[in-house]
Every structure is written in structure tokens, then in C-alpha cells.
């Protein structure tokens, strides 16, 4: 593995443009898809070089456009990208969340139709789970899909909080296909072409004046039967498998991409007096605790990823990790706001700028991560029932 690591390091150093090793800002993200856009030539070069090497997903089979590497080799690629500070060459929920599920459960036709375009950066995916009355209680969803005389699905209903639904080519969605059974048992998992007749996408305006959220409406939308992933009415199980990859997907926004603030670097100047001595020992103690928690989480993350590569069941730990990581982020930014006082309210820096002028924005955004992908309260229920085996 040492030889492979050295070769990987040399290739990345020779092929990743210097500009693609700098901390990411929001407008520097390259989203793969039919409407892929590059802000500069370095973004295009990095995108195309990683695409041609199959390293959008180094561990996927080469037959589907991946790198064909072993799990250990794929991890080395990730580690070397982090060491060098390489940005993710493309952002794509299809690659990070849907792709692993299709590799495990998809038909050969589905793999060839969907995985290859992901690996070529030609298809952008969005997630159709939440609905106006089915958010954290996702199993209560009402969007329906009935079979027609040809065996295809006819979808009616709506999805909400669909990130970048107006820019996506495809959606993976949960739909109600049986209303006579327990709510988790009557759900199916469909792949829906966002250009299909009957789909209307409406952006959702937020008070900030900027939003990636949309509501998607389905009016007699025909979805071919071949786009059903897993068994009919087996979508709940498919969705749980997909959500196991959500933590890995979220980490792509921090590993070599849009890193969270370094709490020690931000707080240090505000905790020292003119002599260089720490003037707030209570805050220093809280900061030390946060740093130790973050290190413990990092070690746990590495262990769980290794267990996943060994095909061990990591569904329980992943639920715990999602809860812990998001709550740690909230605690960190709460402390930084207290340390910085009024200076923490600045909103002057660009998004993800990683300087002290972005702390106020990140303080607010950190709270949203405890809701997105399953609220902390729901995660606690999942952990209690499915990990600890406690009664409902």
C-alpha cells in the first residue's frame, strides 16, 4: 500500500491545480449535471482529470465509471486528498448517497443507466423524501404511486425542502404504493426523471433572500416500472440503507471542501489579554472540552468507516454519529459567539470563507444541521429503539 500511496500523492500533486487546494467558498462548488458550470479554468481541469481517472468514486467498479480500487486504496485516495487540501471535484448526492445503494440493490440496467452518468458528471440528483406533513415523521408521507395498465407508476403529490430541485436532472423519491398496511410497509423507492411531463418545481424563498430549497409537485407523472429500486413496498428498507451514507455525504462538505472553522484558531486571540495570558479560564476549559470531543469523534469516524469497508453493520453507529457531529457543531459555534461577543455578529465574509467574519452565519447554519437529514430528536428515538433496544 505504501507504493500506491506514493503514486497517488504524486498524481494529486501533479494534477490538482493550486487554486483547487484553497478553502472553498459557496460559489466555488462544482455541481455535476447536465447543466454543469465552471467558474474558472482550474475548476474545469480538476473536474475533467478526476472524471477521466474514475476518481469521482475511486472504489466503484470500473464497469460503471469508477476507479476500480479496493476499499483500502479508495480510502488512501481520500486521505491524500485531505492531506493536500484538494477540493471535491464535483458535488453530487447521486454519487455519495444513491450510488452505493444502486451498487448493492440496483438491477444491472439501473446501474448502467444511472451510475455511468454520475461518474461522467452528467447527471445531478436531488432527494424527494420530506413532504409538507411528513418531515421528521417521514413514514407518514402521502405522495402516491399507482400502477397503470402497462405496469408503470403514476405519481401524484408533492415533496418539499428539495435542495436544488430546480437544477437537478433526476430525483430519488419515496412514494406511497399501499395504504392498507403499516405505514412503513407501504412505501416504494422510485427514480424519477425531473423532465417528465407533470412535474412542477417552485423555489422556496427564505428570509435571508437566498435559498436552495424547492417544492416539487407531481400531477399524473408517469415513471417506468424499471425505475423501481428494490421490491415493491420495500422502499423503507432501501431508504434506511441510503441514509446510512448520509454522514459520509455530509463529510464531503468538510473534507477538502468547505471545512468547519478551527475553534482554537478563531478563539485564541479573544481569550488572551495584552500579556498573552488566558483571561477567561472558564471559556478556555469549555474550548478544551470541545477540542477533545472533536478528536474523539474523528477517531470514531475512522473506526466506523473501517467497519463499513469490512461489511459490518454500522447503521447504529452512523445514527449516533449524525447526532453527535451536528450537536458538536452547535456547541462549538455557541462557544465562539460567546468568546467573540458583538464581533461574532459580523456577516461580512463570503459564505464558507473560514475567517472570523463568517462566524455569525455559521452559528445560524449549525442549528439547521440538527434538523436536516433527521432531527436530533428523531435520531435519539432511532438510537433508543434500534441501537439500545429500548421499548417504544
N, C-alpha and C positions, 0 to 999 in steps of 0.2 A: 504493500500500500504506500510505502514511502516514495517509490518511483512514480506511482500515479499522482500522489500529492504534489511532487515536484513538477511533473509535467503540467498538471492543472494550474499550479501557481504561475508557471512560465507563460502558459497560454493566456491566462487572465491579464497578467501584467502587460503582455504584448498587444492584446486585443480590446481591452476595456479602456475607452478614452478617459483621459484625466478628468474631464468635466463630469463623467458618469460615476466618479468616485466621491463627489461632493455631496453633502447633506441635501436631501430632496426638499423641494417646495411643492406646493399643491399643483402648480402649473407645469411641473416637470414630470408628472406621471404620464407614462405612455400606456394607454388602454388598447389592447389588441382588439381587432374587429374589422368589419367591412369598411368602416369609416375611420380607420386608424390615422392619427395625426401626429406629426413630429414638430416640436418647437424649434429644433435646430438639427444640424447635420450629425452631431455626435449622438443624439438620441436614435436617429435612423441607423447609423453604423452599428451601434451596440445592439439594437433590436435585431438587425439582419444577421450579425455574426453569431449571436446566441441562437437564433432561429435555425440557421444553417447547421449548427453543431448539434441541434436537438436538445439544447440545454434550457429551453423553457421548462422542461420537466426531465432532468437528466436520468431519472430512474424509470421512466416509462419505456416500454418495448420500442425498438427502432421501427417495427412494422407500423406503429401508429404515430411516427414522427418524433418519438422521444430519443433520449440519448443511449438507451440500451445498457445503462450502467447498473451494477449491483447496488443494493441499499447502502453498503458502506462507501462505495465510490460516490454515489449521489450525495451522501452526507459530507464527504470531503469537498465536493464542489461548493456546497452551501457554506461550509466553514471557510474555505478560501475566499469566497466572495465577501463574506463578512470581514475577514482579516484585511482585505484590500479596500473595503468600504464600497464595493460595487453596488450600484442601484439595481433593483429588479428591472430586467429589460422590457417586460410587459406586465401589466396588472390585468388579471383575468380570473374572475371567480369560477369560470368554467374549468380552467386548468387546476386551480387549487382545491375546489370543493366537489364539483360534479365529476371531473375526470377520474379521480380514484374510485368513485362509485361505479362508473361505467366500466372501468377495468375489471372490477370484481363481479358486477351483476349484469352488465350490458350484453346484448347479443353481438355477434361479430359484425352484423350490418350496422348496428348503432355505433360501435367503436370506430369503424371506418368512416361513417358519415360525420361523426361529431368530434372524435379525438384528433384526427388529422388536421382539420381546420383550426382547432385550438393551437396545435403545435406550429402551425404556419402563421398564427396571429391574425387569422381572417374571420374569426367568429367571437363576438362578445356576448357574454351571458349575464342574465340577471336572475334573481331569486324571487319566485312567486309563492311565498308562504303566508305572510300576515294578511289579514282582511280587516275591514272596519270593526267587526265584532269578534275577531279571532286573532289576538296578538300573542300574549304570553300563553293563553289557553288555546294553543294552535289547533288542537283536535276538534274545536268547535267550528271549524271552517265550513262555509256554506257553498262556495263556488262548486258548481255541479258539472259532471261529465256523464252524459248518457250515450249508450251505443245506438247507432243508426242501423239501417238495413244492410249497410255494407261492412259493418263491424268497426267503423271508425267512431271516434268520440266527438260529441257535440258539447262544447263548453260554454257555460253561462255563469256570470257573476263578476266579481272584481277582486283585485289584490291592491293592497295599499302599502305605503312606505317602500316601494320598489326602487331601490337605488339604481339610478341611471337606466331606468326602463325606457326612457325616450331615446337612448343611444345604443341600446342592445339589439342584437340580431336574433337571439333565442332566449327563452325563459325555461328554467326547470321549475315545475309547479306541483303543488299538492291540490288535488280536487276530490270532491265527494262523489263516489260511484255507488254507494249503497247506504241508504238511510234506515235500513231495518235492523242493523246490528249495532254493537257498541261503537261509539264514535271513532275510536282509533282503528277499528277493523273495517271501516267502510271508506277508506281513503286510498287513492292511487296516485302514482308519481308519473307525470307526463312531461315530455319535452315539446315545447310549443314555439313555432316559428312566429316571431313578432311581426312579420309582414303579412300574416294570414288575414284574409278578409274578416271583418267583425271585431278587430282589436282597436281600441281607442286608448291612447296614452295621454294623461293630463299631468303636467308638472305640478307639484305642491309648493306653494310659496311659503317661506318661513319668515319669521320676524326679522331675521338677520339680513334678509334681502337676497340670500344665496342659498340654494338648495339643490341636492342631487336626487331628492325623493320625487316619486311619481305615484299616481293611482292608475291602474290598468283595468279597463273594462272589457269584458268578453260577451259578445252578442252572437250566439249561434256560431261559434268558431269551430271549424272542423279540424280535428287533429287526427292524422292517420294512426291506425292501431299499432303500427310498428314503432311509434314513439312512446309506448308504454314501457317503463323501466321496472323490471321485477314483475311479480304476479299481480293480476287484478285484485284490488283491495289490499294489496300488500305494501302500499306506499308509506305507511307509518314506519315500518321497519327500514325501508330504503332511506327515508328522511333522517332517521337516527344515525344511520351509517354516515350519511353526508355531513351531519352536524359534528361528527367526531373529527372531521377535517377542518372545522371552522377555526379552531385555535391555531392550527398550522397556517391557515389563510390569513388570519389576523396578524400573525407574527411576520408575514411577508411585508407588512407595512412598517415594521420596525427594523428588521434585519437588512441592513444595506439599503434602506429605503427612506422612510420618514421616522427616524428614531425618536423615542420619547426623550424628554430633557434629562440631562445628567443632574440629579438633585444636588449632589455635592458641589459641582461646579457652579450651579446657579446660586446656591445658598451661602457658600463660603464667604463671599465679600460682605454679605449682610449680617454675618454673625461675628465679625471681628471689629474691635474698636481700633482707635488710631495707633495703638501699640502692637496690634496684631494678636491680641489675646481674645479668646472667645468670651463675649459679654452676655450670652444667653445660654447658660448650661442646660436649661430645660429643653430648649429647642434643639441644642446640639444632641442631647440624648435621644430625642424623637427622630432626628435625622439619622443617627447611627442605627436605630432600630429599623428604619425604612431600608437602609442600605443592606443590612443583614438579611432582611426579608427578601429583598430583590435577589440577592446572591443565592439564597436557599431555593427560590423559585427557579432561577436559571439552572441550578443543578438538577432539580426535579424535572424540569422540561427536557433536559438531555436524557435523563433516565427513561422517561416515558416514551420519548421518540425512539430510543433504542429498543424498548419493549415492543413498540408498534412495528418496527422493522423485523422483529423476531416473531411477528404474527401473534403476539399475545393480546388478550382483550384489554384494551386501555380506555374503554368507554367511561368507566367510573372516574379514573384519574383525569380524563380530559374535561369532564364536567366540573371537577374540583378546580382544575387549572384555570378554566374560563372565569369562574367566580373569583378566585384569589387574585389573578392578574388584574382584572378590572377594578377590584376594590383596592388593590395596592396603588393603582394609578390615581384613584380618587384621593387616597390618603396622602400621596406624595404632593399633589397639586394643592391640597388643602394646606399642607405644611408650608409649601413655597409661598403661597399667598399670605400666610401669617408672617413668615420671615420677611417678605418684601414690603408688606404694608400697602400703602397707596401706590407705590411704584409697580406693584403687581397687577394693577388695573389697566396698564397700557395695552393698546390694541394696534400699535403702530407697525409691528413687523409683519412680513408676509407669512401666510399660513405655513406651518411646519418649519419656520425659519431657525428654530433651535436657539434663539437668543432670548434674553430676559423680556423683550418687548412682546413676546408671544405667550407669556405665562397666563394672562387673563383668558385668552381664547381657549388654551388647552385645559385650563381649570374647568371651564364650562363643558368642553367636549368630553372630558374624562367622565363626567356624570352620565353622558349618553351611552357610554360603552357598557354600563351596568344594566342597560335595558336592551340594547341591540343584541340579537342572537340568543335571546332568552334572558329575562331579567334575573337579577341576583336572587330574588325571592323564589322564582321558579327553579333556578339551579339548586337552591337549598332543598327544595322539595324532592327534586330528582336524586340528589345525593342521599337524602334521608331514606327514600324508598328503595332505590335501585343499587346503591352502594352499601349503605349500612343495614338494609333490610328491615327498616322500621315500619310499623303498620301505618296505613293511611290515616 
